[in-house]
Amino acid sequence: MIRITGILLIFLTSTVLGMFLSNNIKNKRERLVKERKMLEEISIMIRFNSLTLKEIIYELENAELFCDFKFLKILKIMLEKPISFPEAWEQAIKKDDIISESEKKVLIELGFNLGTTDIDGQLSTLNIYKIRLDKMIEEESEKYRVKGKMYRSLGIMFGAMIGILIV
């Protein structure tokens, strides 16, 4: 009985690990999609409302869609201090440990370019970063399609294999 329980626990642990690894890829893709939506929102706020960067950050931080972006909360606090927007943006992005290094690179570059040109220049800049995020979303989608399925399958197969070997 104990042996069967142990085998079952090993099988379940392996399966859950495979699902966890697969889910990490899916979560990154979903976060990239949200970041893409955030850029779209920034474009709308600049184009139609002519908001300042500080006002944009307050609006984004209060938006329900972006409530899980830790860097927006950090940035809102940092903007209360006498620090330039690009520096505050970079520090906030670097402090968000959920964001991957490739995402951080793109977002930090974006922060240094926001507010440096007129409205048309900012909208063009945002379009460039939207295209970059679209490419990253495509890559993560493909990665999830291939590796996500592999992780789930390997988790189940590895657990079954260990269970068979123990029996």
N, C-alpha and C positions, 0 to 999 in steps of 0.2 A: 504493500500500500504506500509506504513512504517512497519507494523507488518510483512508482507511477506518479506520485505527487511531484517529485523532483524533476522527472522528465517533462511533466506538464508545465512546471514553472520555467524550465529552461526553454521550452518551445514558446511559451507566451512572452518571455523576456526577449528572445530573439525576434519574434514577430513585432513586438512593440518598438524595439530599436529600429527595425527596418521602416516601420510606419513613421517614426519620429524623424529619421533622416529624410524621408520623402516629403514629410510635412514642412521641414525647414526650407526646402527648395520652393515649395508652393507659397510659403509665407513671404519669402523674398520677392517672388514675382508679384504677389498682391501688394506689397509695400511699394514696389517700383510703379505699379499702376496708380497707387495713391499719390506718389510723388509727381507723376505725370499730370494727374488731376490738379494737384496743388499749383503746378506751373500754369495750367490753364486758368485757374482762379486768379492767380497773380496777373496774368495777361488781361483778364476781364476787369480787374480792379484798376489797373493802370489805364486801359483804354477808355473805359466808360465812367469811372469815378474819379480819376486823377488823384488817387490816394498816394500819400507819401509811403516810404518803406516802413516806417514805424507803424503807421495805420494799417498797412497791409498785414504786417506780422500780427497785430492785435486781432484783426479779422480772422486770419487763418487759425490762430491759437484758439479762438472762440468757436470755430466751426467744428461741428460734431464729427465730420468725416476725418479730420486731421487730429483728433484728440489723442491718438496714440503716438504722435510724433513728439518724442521727448525733447528734441532740439528746439521746437517752437516755444515750449515752456521756458527752457533755459534762455533762449534768445530774448524773450519778452522781459525777463528779469535783467539781463545784461544791458538791454537798451535803456534802462533807467540810469545806468552809470554813464559817466562821460567817456564813452568809447566809440570809435567809428563803427559804422554799420558793417563793413567788410570784416573787421577784426572780431566783432561780436558774433557775426554769422559763423566765421571759421571756428571760433572757440566752442560755440554751441554745437556745431556739427561734430567736432572732434569728441565732445563729451557724450554724445549719443552712442552707446555701445551696441545698439541693435543694428545700426546701419553698417553695411559692409564697406570695405576699403574702396571698392570701385564706385559705390554710390557716394561716399564721402568726397572722393576726388571731383566728381561731377558737380555735386552741390556746393563745394567750396569755391570752385571756379565760377559758378553761377553767382554766389554771394559777392564776389569781387567785381562782377560785371553789372549787377543791379544798381540802378541809380546813377550810373556814370554817363548816360547819354539822354537824349530827348525821348519822348514817348515812342516814336517810331523805332529808334535805335534799341530801346529796351524790349519792345515787342519782337523785333528781329532776333535779338539775343535769346529771348525766351523760346522762340521757335527753334533755334539751333539746339538748345538744351532739351526741348521736347523730342526732337528727332533722335538725339543721343539716348534719351530714356526709352524711346520706342525700340531702338536697337537692343538695349539691355533687356527689355521686356521680352522681345522675341527670343533672345538667347536663353533667358531663364525658362521660357515656355518650352523650348526644345529640350533643355536640360531636365525639366520636370517630366516631360513626356518620355524621355529615354531613361534617365537615372532614377526618377521617382518610382517607376514601375520596377526597375531592377532592384532597388533597395527593398521594396515591399516583398518581391519574390524571393530574394536572397535571404531575407529575414525569416520567412516561413520555411524555406528549404533548409537553411542552416539549423533551425530549431528542430525540424523533423530528422535531419541527419544525426544530430547529437543524440536525440531521443532513440533512434534506431541503434546507434553505437552503444549506448548505455544498456539497452535491452539485450 
